[in-house]
Amino acid sequence: MNKAVTHDPEYLAFLQRKVDQARADIAAGRVHRHEEVEAEMDALFTELERQGRRRPA
């Protein structure tokens, strides 16, 4: 990471908020297994491909 970025207090505060939120989500059980995410994305791509085939060119 660029030194200018790592010493920017606003950016460091932003990162800390993100880390804190992620830790709170994990503690609250708001997590998704990798397999669940892959299945959801596969279904989404399949649906988008289906929709794309229905549209006239």
N, C-alpha and C positions, 0 to 999 in steps of 0.2 A: 504494500500500500504506500502511496506517496506520502512523504513526511509532512507535507502541508496539510493533507487530509487528516492524518493521525493526530495532528496537534490542533485541529480546529475544534474548539469547545462545543460549538453548535452541532457539528457532525457526531462528536463523541456522545453528546446527550441524546441525539436521535438514535444512535446505535444502542445505547443503554436502554432506552424506552422499548425498542424492538426486542431486545434480549429479555427484559422484564416481562413483557407481554407473552413472549413464547414460553417462558418458565411458568407463568400463571396458567396458561392454556394447558400445559403438560400436567401441572399439579391438579387441575380441574378435570382432567381426563379428556380434554378436547384435542385428541390426536387421531391421526389416520395412518393405518399401516400402508406400507409401500404397495402391497398387492391391491388394496382398496382403491388407491389413487390410480394405479394402472388400469384397473377394471373400469373405473368411471371415465377415464380419458379414452379408452378403447370404445366405450359405448358412445361417447360424444363424437369421436371421429367417424364412427360408423353412421351415426345420424346425420352428420354434416355431409358426408359423402352421398347419402341417400337423398338429402335435400338438393344437393348440387346436380344430381342426375335428373331430377324432376324439372329443373328450370330450363327453359329454351335457351339456346345459345345465341 
